[in-house]
Amino acid sequence: MMGINSGDTAFILVASALVLFMTLPGLALFYGGLVRSKNFLSVLMQCFAIAALVSVLWFAGGYSLAFAAGTPWIGDLSMLGLHGLEGVRQGLTIPENVFALYQMMFAIITPALVIGAFPERVRFGWVMLFSALWLLVVYIPAAHWIWGGGWMATRGVLDFAGGIVVHTTAGISALVIAIMIGRRRGFPQSMIPPHSPAMTMIGAGMLWVGWFGFNGGSALAANAAAGSALTATHLAASAAALAWALLERIKIGKATSVGLVTGAIAGLATVTPAAGYISPLGGILCGVVGAGVCFASVLAIKQRWRVDDSLDVFAVHGIGGMTGSLLLAPLAAAAFGGIGLAEGRTILDQFGAQLLGVVVVAIWSAVASYGLAKLAGLFVPMRVDAEAEHDGLDLSSHGERAYEFD
């Protein structure tokens, strides 16, 4: 067994804080700025409450089900209540409790991403119940399949920091729920503008910084792999932000602040599954391709399909994560400047493994999310009534307002 390395341990502790920072307050402000002012507090409430809920569930058995040996499909309960953790996580140089903490932060942000598909019209109680069920049935199995030594790991599916486990599960589930819950009143006949693009930019900046912990920390050591992942991550975000701004300039005649930061997030989502395997040029390519594919997806979903995925969770996170997962196959190859594929494995072999992972996780996420949404709806109605939606969820659901003006 390898011994504990204090530098690696400190690095992962800081990375854990950065990933939590992505949700609180990064994602909360990014999403909150995009909704109307009368619903701003409700978005913050959902993000904070999900963080607390998932943390307790992760302690109670979530970590064990995701990362204990168990079967190829799900872990066992040998580490229930975070009991019996090893002094050092097998194959690493950090304590297992630090590894469990780091993975907790990933478990927090993933269901929090999903809420961006249906703000301004969903009941708080339903969000909480659905998020708990979703963590147990969708996220934890997917994490075990790929990161916990499950059946996808044995088939060679790679996901450096969550393109499949985080972004595909969240994006597909978000699309399903957005269709089930229906459109906001007024969509798509009239524009529903964000109440604070400035707040969205601040939240996006926090997400970008936090992504250094998300992708860099996924090396699970303070080493060259972490440095390579961070370089590719930063370049992907930069390239995608510029590409999105250019596409907006061509499409509508001007680059917007919301578009610029949406592009950056699209680049970050796209590079996430590949970050530790690719070159800096690969990061640039992920950013440019991710921006183009996600930009087209936003237009198709909102304008052609008229699905009110309100904050573009599927179009940005889902499509970005799936695109990056497939791009990993060629970009990780030594011929394209990557670290190289496993011995005896061709680009086509790796692409097949990646496609298998994306398709199976996407189907499981869609089917399970539909069933879980229906199940949660038996106990708590999914959508608020028309009066509550008109008044705004801040007041109708929480009895408070985000802003009080004399």
BELMOVEN-V620600 format. One record per pair of residues at least 12 apart in sequence whose C-alpha atoms are under 8 Angstrom apart, sorted by the first residue. I is the first residue (numbers start at 1). J is the second residue. If there is no record, write none. Layout:
[[I:J] [I:J]]
//
This chain:
[[1:88] [1:90] [1:91] [2:88] [2:90] [2:91] [2:92] [2:93] [3:88] [3:93] [3:94] [4:88] [4:93] [4:94] [4:95] [5:93] [5:94] [6:94] [7:221] [7:222] [8:93] [8:94] [8:220] [8:221] [8:222] [9:93] [9:94] [9:95] [9:98] [9:221] [11:217] [11:221] [11:222] [12:98] [12:99] [12:102] [12:213] [12:217] [12:220] [12:221] [13:98] [13:102] [14:213] [15:102] [15:212] [15:213] [15:214] [15:216] [15:217] [16:101] [16:102] [16:105] [16:213] [16:214] [16:217] [17:213] [18:209] [18:210] [18:211] [18:212] [18:213] [18:214] [19:102] [19:105] [19:106] [19:109] [19:210] [19:211] [19:213] [19:214] [20:105] [20:108] [20:109] [20:210] [21:206] [21:207] [21:210] [22:109] [22:206] [22:207] [22:209] [22:210] [22:211] [23:47] [23:51] [23:108] [23:109] [23:112] [23:207] [24:47] [24:48] [25:203] [25:206] [26:202] [26:203] [26:204] [26:205] [26:206] [26:207] [27:47] [27:113] [27:203] [27:204] [27:206] [27:207] [28:43] [28:44] [28:47] [28:48] [28:203] [29:44] [29:199] [29:200] [29:202] [29:203] [29:204] [30:199] [30:200] [30:201] [30:202] [30:203] [30:204] [31:43] [31:116] [31:200] [31:203] [31:311] [32:44] [32:199] [32:200] [33:194] [33:195] [33:196] [33:197] [33:198] [33:199] [33:200] [34:193] [34:194] [34:195] [34:196] [34:197] [34:200] [34:311] [35:119] [35:120] [35:193] [35:194] [35:195] [36:192] [36:193] [36:194] [36:195] [37:195] [37:402] [37:403] [38:391] [38:392] [38:393] [38:394] [38:395] [38:401] [38:402] [39:119] [39:120] [39:392] [39:393] [39:394] [40:394] [40:402] [41:393] [41:394] [41:400] [41:401] [41:402] [42:120] [42:393] [42:394] [42:397] [42:398] [43:119] [46:112] [46:115] [46:124] [46:127] [46:128] [47:112] [49:128] [50:108] [50:111] [50:112] [50:128] [50:131] [51:108] [51:109] [51:112] [53:128] [53:132] [54:104] [54:107] [54:108] [54:132] [54:135] [55:104] [55:108] [57:132] [58:104] [58:107] [59:80] [59:81] [59:82] [60:80] [60:81] [60:82] [61:77] [61:79] [61:80] [61:81] [61:82] [62:136] [62:140] [63:79] [63:80] [63:82] [63:100] [63:103] [63:104] [64:76] [64:77] [64:78] [64:79] [64:80] [64:82] [65:77] [65:140] [65:141] [65:144] [66:140] [66:141] [66:143] [66:144] [66:148] [67:143] [67:144] [67:147] [67:148] [67:149] [68:148] [69:148] [69:149] [71:150] [72:144] [72:145] [72:149] [72:150] [72:151] [73:141] [73:144] [73:145] [73:150] [73:151] [74:140] [74:141] [74:144] [74:145] [74:150] [75:144] [75:148] [82:97] [85:97] [92:220] [92:221] [93:221] [106:166] [106:214] [107:135] [107:139] [110:139] [110:166] [110:167] [110:170] [111:131] [111:134] [111:135] [111:170] [113:170] [113:313] [114:170] [114:171] [114:173] [114:174] [114:313] [115:127] [115:174] [116:174] [116:309] [116:310] [116:311] [116:312] [116:313] [117:174] [117:175] [117:177] [117:178] [117:308] [117:309] [117:310] [117:311] [117:312] [117:313] [117:314] [118:174] [118:177] [118:178] [118:181] [118:308] [118:309] [118:310] [119:310] [120:184] [120:389] [120:392] [120:393] [121:184] [121:383] [121:384] [121:389] [121:393] [122:181] [122:382] [122:383] [122:384] [123:380] [123:381] [123:382] [123:383] [123:384] [123:397] [124:397] [125:380] [126:376] [126:377] [126:380] [126:381] [126:382] [127:382] [129:376] [130:372] [130:373] [130:376] [133:372] [134:368] [134:369] [134:372] [137:368] [138:169] [138:364] [138:365] [138:368] [138:369] [139:165] [139:166] [139:169] [142:165] [142:361] [143:165] [146:158] [146:159] [146:165] [147:159] [152:357] [155:353] [156:350] [156:353] [157:350] [157:353] [157:354] [157:356] [157:357] [158:273] [158:325] [158:354] [159:272] [159:273] [159:274] [159:325] [160:215] [160:218] [160:219] [160:272] [160:273] [160:274] [160:275] [160:276] [160:277] [161:214] [161:215] [161:218] [161:272] [161:273] [161:274] [161:275] [162:272] [162:273] [162:321] [163:269] [163:270] [163:271] [163:272] [163:273] [163:274] [163:320] [163:321] [163:322] [163:324] [163:325] [164:273] [164:321] [164:322] [164:325] [164:357] [164:358] [164:361] [165:361] [167:269] [167:317] [167:318] [167:320] [167:321] [167:322] [168:317] [168:318] [168:319] [168:321] [168:322] [168:358] [168:361] [168:362] [169:318] [169:361] [169:362] [169:365] [170:313] [170:314] [170:317] [170:318] [170:365] [171:313] [171:314] [171:315] [171:316] [171:317] [171:318] [171:319] [172:314] [172:318] [172:362] [172:365] [172:366] [173:365] [173:366] [173:369] [173:370] [174:309] [174:313] [174:314] [175:309] [175:313] [175:314] [176:366] [176:369] [176:370] [177:369] [177:370] [177:373] [178:307] [178:308] [178:309] [178:310] [179:307] [179:308] [179:309] [181:382] [181:383] [182:307] [182:308] [183:307] [183:308] [184:308] [187:308] [188:302] [188:303] [188:306] [188:308] [197:257] [197:258] [198:257] [200:258] [201:257] [201:258] [201:261] [204:261] [204:262] [204:265] [205:261] [207:265] [208:237] [208:264] [208:265] [208:268] [211:233] [211:268] [212:230] [212:233] [215:229] [215:230] [215:233] [215:272] [215:275] [215:276] [216:229] [216:230] [216:276] [219:276] [225:276] [226:276] [228:275] [228:276] [228:278] [228:279] [228:280] [229:275] [229:276] [229:277] [229:278] [230:275] [231:280] [231:283] [232:271] [232:275] [232:276] [232:278] [232:279] [232:280] [232:281] [232:282] [232:283] [232:284] [233:268] [233:271] [233:272] [233:275] [233:283] [234:268] [234:283] [235:280] [235:283] [235:284] [235:287] [236:264] [236:267] [236:268] [236:271] [236:283] [236:284] [236:285] [236:286] [236:287] [236:288] [237:263] [237:264] [237:265] [237:266] [237:267] [237:268] [237:287] [238:264] [238:267] [238:287] [239:264] [239:267] [239:284] [239:287] [239:288] [240:263] [240:264] [240:266] [240:267] [240:284] [240:287] [240:288] [240:289] [240:290] [240:291] [241:259] [241:260] [241:261] [241:262] [241:263] [241:264] [241:265] [241:267] [241:291] [242:260] [242:263] [243:263] [243:288] [243:291] [243:292] [244:259] [244:260] [244:262] [244:263] [244:291] [244:292] [244:295] [245:259] [245:260] [245:263] [247:292] [247:295] [262:316] [263:291] [263:295] [265:316] [265:317] [266:287] [266:290] [266:291] [266:294] [266:316] [266:317] [266:320] [267:286] [267:287] [267:288] [267:290] [267:291] [267:320] [268:287] [269:316] [269:317] [269:320] [269:321] [269:324] [270:286] [270:287] [270:290] [270:317] [270:320] [270:321] [270:322] [270:323] [270:324] [270:325] [271:283] [271:286] [271:287] [271:321] [271:324] [272:321] [272:324] [273:321] [273:324] [273:325] [273:328] [274:324] [274:325] [274:327] [274:328] [274:331] [274:332] [277:328] [277:331] [277:332] [277:338] [277:339] [277:340] [278:328] [278:331] [278:332] [278:333] [278:337] [278:338] [278:339] [279:331] [279:332] [279:336] [279:337] [279:338] [279:339] [281:337] [282:331] [282:336] [282:337] [282:338] [286:324] [286:327] [290:320] [290:323] [290:324] [293:319] [293:320] [294:315] [294:316] [294:319] [294:320] [295:315] [295:316] [297:315] [297:316] [297:319] [298:312] [298:315] [298:316] [301:315] [322:358] [325:354] [325:355] [325:358] [326:351] [326:354] [326:355] [328:351] [329:347] [329:348] [329:350] [329:351] [329:354] [330:347] [330:351] [333:347]]
//
